[in-house]
Amino acid sequence: MDSSTSLSKPRVPAFALWLLATALATWAAGALYTVRLNPELAFCRQGDRVKQAWLKKLEREQPYKIEVVGGSSCATTIIPEQMLAQYGLPVVNLGQGAGMGAKVLIRYGLETLRPGDTLVIAIEPGLLTVPLKFEPHGIQFCFAIGRPELLRDPVWINWPSVLADLRPGSYHLCTLAGKIALGEQLYRYRPSDWRPGGWQEVTAHRPLERTPENPLKLSADGRAWLAYVGDFCRERGARVTLVLPWTYCPPDRVETLRVQNLRFLAQVAEIIPPLKDPRVGLHSVAEDFSDSILHLTPNGAVLRTAELAQQIKAWDCWTAEELRKAAQARQSGN
């Protein structure tokens, strides 16, 4: 009896080790796919190459640079070549996918700021109204471009959580399998869509969805993060501002949404000064939008770039009090 018991004992740790090895191998395979083979991250990685090449060019040739950060509403709407050629502004568009989250999208530009530079936060406002964390897509992007240091929070990295998020999600795998089975393009955009300076040109067209009509309120995390960014820029000797992305808005809803945006900007202005934009982020020409209410056609991007260039050159910023009064006046007028 004793001998049979003793013979079974070595099998338990061996089986446990086999399970552990299998789990590690599965995780490693998933992480390798995510970082090197995922079509969406391959697209983002090419965007990073284009953006970093332009950024280095500006640092070689210009006394200062202007970094614009945000989600796809930034990437698809601001043309650095036009900024430089027509307005003499050395701009790099560091916009990536909004799914990366506010922390990664903004920190992507923070680390390369130098004294005399400018940071323009052109981020989707909804990313600042929710609890902030490092999103899986943002974590995967940082590893895909070889910059995991962007995941410091604020000075250390939560490695167990970060490494766990390198696994591809089940939704992604199911969607990918479906596209392969149907012979469809694996990702809706192509790496060749990236243009010098970091602009993503979008020529596809889709029906525009309804513009959200929800009160925008900075979350506690959003406030803390903007405060951190403001302090960081001041310590680096850089200017910082925030602008709203252009969003499609039917003419009959402009006044309602303008009040909503003015109130949101008033909250931001208590922390970071927003550039004065008479549109307050709203644009009512549907033909200037491509496949989303936040993505512009090339012609729309030219117009957006021209207006933003003038606003940067003027550097006229709103105060919180001005924005509150403007929102109240608009509300009373309605």
Salt bridges, closest charged atoms under 4 A:
GLU40 OE2 - HIS137 NE2 3.39
GLU59 OE2 - LYS65 NZ 3.12
GLU59 OE1 - ARG114 NH2 3.35
GLU61 OE1 - LYS57 NZ 3.04
GLU67 OE2 - LYS65 NZ 3.66
GLU111 OE2 - ARG152 NH2 3.39
ASP117 OD2 - LYS65 NZ 2.56
GLU135 OE1 - LYS133 NZ 3.13
GLU149 OE2 - ARG147 NE 3.71
ASP153 OD1 - LYS103 NZ 3.02
GLU201 OE1 - ARG195 NE 2.76
GLU213 OE1 - ARG253 NH2 2.68
ASP231 OD1 - ARG234 NH2 2.61
GLU255 OE2 - ARG258 NH1 2.72
GLU255 OE1 - ARG330 NH1 3.17
GLU270 OE1 - ARG223 NH1 3.22
GLU270 OE2 - ARG324 NH1 3.15
ASP288 OD2 - HIS283 NE2 2.75
ASP291 OD2 - ARG188 NH2 2.85
ASP291 OD1 - HIS295 ND1 2.92
GLU307 OE2 - ARG279 NH2 2.77
ASP316 OD2 - LYS276 NZ 3.69
GLU321 OE1 - ARG324 NH2 3.49
GLU322 OE2 - LYS276 NZ 3.73
